[in-house]
Amino acid sequence: MSETEIKAILSKINWDTPLSNDDLFRIFSGSTEKKGGIDRDWIYTRILNTFNWYTVLKIIPKDQLPFLLSDRVINNLFPRQLRNKYRHVRSALFE
């Protein structure tokens, strides 16, 4: 996906923060670690809470999937059934 397409998707999770979509993209892409309490864990949690798995696979680089499906991210998902779903995805992919 292009940077513009990713920013458009990130704008859908950025409705309650003071950050610009450019700031959010910089955190997402790893060029900035954290800004105003927002880090990659927060972004990945929001992505998993908001989008279906196929959209997630389009925007998250494959080398980031282990981080995306880490306990640090999954434990912040709501509701519990969503946490269980992504734990199952993790076990199917990596175990």
N, C-alpha and C positions, 0 to 999 in steps of 0.2 A: 504494500500500500504506500501511497505517496504521503509526504509530510502533511499536505493539505487535507487528505482524507482522514488521516489519523487525528489531526486537530479537530476536524468536524465531529468525529466520534468522541474525543475527549471532552468537547464542549457539552455533550449530553450528561456527563458526570460532574460537571463543574458549575452546578447551579447555585451552590451555597458557600462558595469560597470567594475571597477577594482576589484570587490569582487570575491572571490573564491566561488565555489558552496557550499563548507562547510559553509562559512560565511552566504551565502544566506539561507541555510537550518537552521542555528541557529536562524536567524531572523524569518523565517517562523514558526519554531517550538516554538518560544517564549523564548528560552534560552538566546537570546540577543535581546535587544529592538531596537537598531538602530546602524548602522555603515555607516559612510561616506555619510550620507544623505538618506540612504536606510532604510525604515522601513516596517512594515507589510502592511500598507496602499499601499505603492508603489508595493510591491510584489503582493498583491491581485488585484490591478488595472491591473498590467501586465498579471496576470493569466486570468482575465475576458476579457481583450483585445485580448488575444492570443488563448485561447482554447474554445472548445464548452462546453455547460453546463454539458454534461455527463462526460467529463474529469474533469471539475471543481468539480463535486460531488465526484469523486473518490479520489481527492487529498486533498480537504478541509474537516477537521473534521466537523461533523454535528453541534457541539456546536459553531463553528465559523461562521456558515451561517449568523446569524444576523449582525455580524461585517463585513463579506464579502459584504453583501447587504446594508450596511449603506450608508448614503449620503456622508460621507467622502470618500468612495471608489468610489461609482457610479458617483459622480460629476466629477471625473477625467477621465472617460471613453471617448473614441472618436471612432466613430462619435456619434452625438446626438441620432441616432436611437438605438445604443447599450445602451446608458444610459436609454432610454425609455424602452427597452426590459427588463433590469434588475430591473427597478422600477416596472414593471408589475410582474416579477417573485417574487419580494419581497412582493407585495400586495397579490399575490396568496398564498404565503407560510405563511405569518404572520398577515394578516389583515382579 
